[in-house]
Amino acid sequence: MHAIITTTGKDRPGVIAAVAKTAADEGLNILDVSQTIMDDYFTMIMRVALPDGEVDMGALQEAFDAAGKPLGMVVRIQSEALFSAINDI
């Protein structure tokens, strides 16, 4: 199963490192990443592979909340299927 991680907020050092470290700590494999800075705002989308077996998306969200909060970033994770359904036009 795959998931999408979105990260947004005012740009500052350490954002990519914090999100990538949390992904690694949670056993996620980063498959693709896209990031940009517009004015002072950072946005990033990561596509990750989830570990085999049952995954607690609520616990993953809590881990990414904890990573983003000290940096003033909003970090969200959702299943790729849900992300695609919400963003399909």
Summary of the structure (lengths in Angstrom):
residues: 89
radius of gyration: 12.6
end to end distance: 22.6
largest distance: 40.7
contacts: 243
relative contact order: 0.30
helix: 38%
strand: 38%
